[in-house]
Amino acid sequence: MNRLTLQRLSRLRLKEARVLLREGMYPGAYYMAGYVVECALKACIAKQTSRHDFPDKQRAFDCHTHKSLLGKWEF
């Protein structure tokens, strides 16, 4: 998946999360919202990674553990 695909997927899943929330399906909305964040973070990583390169392991770890996200990534 490339960055644009991840961004589109994130937006689509956000719409789905809103529908679930509106219908009172809170666990599903919560799960879907987490998936939205995951796709958005992957899109941010993809923006800073060359096509065939792997991201720096520490950067990926920090992203997964939410350490210093706002200082490291451009949203």
Backbone as numpy.savetxt, mean C-alpha at the origin, in Angstrom:
# Nx Ny Nz CAx CAy CAz Cx Cy Cz
3.87 -6.57 -10.97 3.03 -5.39 -10.97 3.91 -4.15 -10.97
3.47 -3.16 -11.71 4.22 -1.92 -11.70 3.52 -0.89 -10.80
4.14 0.26 -10.70 3.65 1.30 -9.80 2.22 1.74 -10.14
1.94 1.96 -11.40 0.60 2.41 -11.78 -0.47 1.37 -11.47
-0.14 0.11 -11.70 -1.08 -0.97 -11.38 -1.36 -1.01 -9.88
-0.32 -0.85 -9.08 -0.49 -0.85 -7.62 -1.32 0.35 -7.16
-1.12 1.50 -7.79 -1.93 2.67 -7.44 -3.40 2.46 -7.79
-3.65 1.91 -8.97 -5.04 1.65 -9.37 -5.70 0.62 -8.45
-4.94 -0.41 -8.12 -5.46 -1.45 -7.23 -5.78 -0.87 -5.86
-4.91 0.00 -5.38 -5.15 0.64 -4.09 -6.44 1.46 -4.11
-6.65 2.23 -5.17 -7.87 3.04 -5.28 -9.12 2.17 -5.36
-9.03 1.09 -6.13 -10.17 0.18 -6.26 -10.51 -0.47 -4.91
-9.50 -0.93 -4.21 -9.73 -1.57 -2.92 -10.27 -0.57 -1.90
-9.88 0.70 -2.03 -10.42 1.72 -1.13 -11.92 1.90 -1.36
-12.33 1.90 -2.62 -13.77 1.97 -2.92 -14.51 0.79 -2.32
-13.92 -0.39 -2.44 -14.54 -1.59 -1.88 -14.62 -1.51 -0.36
-13.58 -0.99 0.26 -13.58 -0.85 1.72 -14.68 0.11 2.17
-14.88 1.17 1.41 -15.94 2.13 1.75 -17.32 1.49 1.64
-17.52 0.66 0.63 -18.81 -0.03 0.48 -19.04 -0.96 1.67
-18.01 -1.71 2.03 -18.14 -2.62 3.17 -18.43 -1.85 4.46
-17.76 -0.73 4.64 -17.99 0.09 5.82 -19.41 0.63 5.85
-19.87 1.13 4.71 -21.22 1.68 4.61 -22.28 0.62 4.91
-22.00 -0.62 4.55 -22.94 -1.72 4.78 -22.80 -2.35 6.17
-21.92 -1.79 6.99 -21.76 -2.28 8.35 -20.92 -3.54 8.45
-20.20 -3.88 7.43 -19.34 -5.06 7.43 -17.93 -4.64 7.87
-17.81 -4.34 9.15 -16.61 -3.73 9.69 -15.35 -4.59 9.59
-15.41 -5.89 9.89 -14.18 -6.68 9.75 -13.66 -6.70 8.31
-14.57 -6.83 7.34 -14.16 -6.82 5.94 -13.61 -5.47 5.52
-14.22 -4.39 6.00 -13.75 -3.04 5.68 -12.36 -2.81 6.27
-12.16 -3.28 7.48 -10.87 -3.15 8.15 -9.79 -3.92 7.39
-10.10 -5.14 7.00 -9.16 -5.96 6.24 -8.82 -5.29 4.90
-9.85 -4.82 4.21 -9.63 -4.21 2.91 -8.83 -2.92 3.04
-9.05 -2.15 4.10 -8.29 -0.93 4.32 -6.80 -1.25 4.53
-6.53 -2.34 5.21 -5.13 -2.78 5.37 -4.50 -3.13 4.04
-5.28 -3.74 3.17 -4.79 -4.09 1.84 -4.52 -2.84 1.02
-5.35 -1.81 1.21 -5.15 -0.52 0.54 -3.79 0.06 0.94
-3.50 0.06 2.21 -2.23 0.59 2.70 -1.06 -0.23 2.14
-1.19 -1.54 2.13 -0.13 -2.40 1.59 0.15 -2.07 0.12
-0.88 -1.94 -0.68 -0.69 -1.63 -2.11 -0.08 -0.24 -2.29
-0.52 0.71 -1.47 0.02 2.07 -1.57 1.50 2.10 -1.20
1.87 1.37 -0.16 3.29 1.31 0.24 4.13 0.63 -0.84
3.60 -0.41 -1.44 4.33 -1.08 -2.52 4.51 -0.14 -3.71
3.52 0.70 -3.98 3.64 1.68 -5.06 4.74 2.69 -4.74
4.84 3.09 -3.47 5.91 4.02 -3.07 7.28 3.37 -3.24
7.39 2.11 -2.88 8.66 1.39 -3.05 8.98 1.27 -4.53
7.98 0.95 -5.33 8.20 0.80 -6.77 8.67 2.10 -7.40
8.21 3.22 -6.89 8.62 4.52 -7.42 10.11 4.74 -7.22
10.68 4.22 -6.15 12.09 4.45 -5.84 12.99 3.29 -6.23
12.45 2.31 -6.93 13.21 1.12 -7.30 13.27 1.02 -8.82
14.44 0.73 -9.35 14.57 0.53 -10.79 13.85 -0.73 -11.21
13.59 -0.85 -12.50 12.73 -1.91 -13.01 13.12 -3.31 -12.55
14.37 -3.68 -12.66 14.78 -5.05 -12.34 15.59 -5.15 -11.04
15.56 -4.11 -10.25 16.27 -4.12 -8.97 15.33 -4.52 -7.85
15.92 -5.07 -6.81 15.18 -5.35 -5.60 15.39 -4.17 -4.65
14.37 -3.81 -3.88 14.59 -2.71 -2.93 15.56 -3.13 -1.83
16.19 -2.14 -1.26 17.09 -2.38 -0.14 16.34 -3.12 0.97
16.96 -4.16 1.52 16.27 -4.97 2.55 15.88 -4.14 3.76
16.75 -3.24 4.18 16.42 -2.43 5.36 15.24 -1.51 5.06
15.19 -0.95 3.85 14.08 -0.09 3.46 12.77 -0.87 3.48
12.80 -2.08 2.93 11.60 -2.92 2.92 11.19 -3.28 4.35
12.17 -3.59 5.20 11.87 -3.94 6.59 11.24 -2.75 7.31
11.85 -1.57 7.14 11.32 -0.37 7.79 9.90 -0.08 7.32
9.65 -0.31 6.05 8.32 -0.08 5.50 7.32 -1.06 6.12
7.72 -2.31 6.23 6.83 -3.33 6.77 6.54 -3.11 8.24
7.52 -2.60 8.97 7.33 -2.38 10.40 6.87 -0.96 10.72
6.68 -0.15 9.67 6.17 1.22 9.78 7.11 2.16 10.51
8.41 1.87 10.51 9.38 2.75 11.16 9.72 3.91 10.23
9.56 5.09 10.73 9.98 6.30 10.02 9.43 6.41 8.61
8.22 5.94 8.38 7.65 5.97 7.03 7.54 7.38 6.49
7.03 8.28 7.28 6.79 9.62 6.76 8.07 10.34 6.40
9.15 10.00 7.08 10.42 10.65 6.77 11.12 10.05 5.57
10.81 8.81 5.18 11.55 8.13 4.13 10.85 8.15 2.79
9.54 8.22 2.79 8.81 8.03 1.53 8.11 9.29 1.11
8.01 9.46 -0.19 7.24 10.56 -0.76 5.84 10.04 -1.07
4.84 10.59 -0.40 3.47 10.14 -0.62 2.76 11.03 -1.58
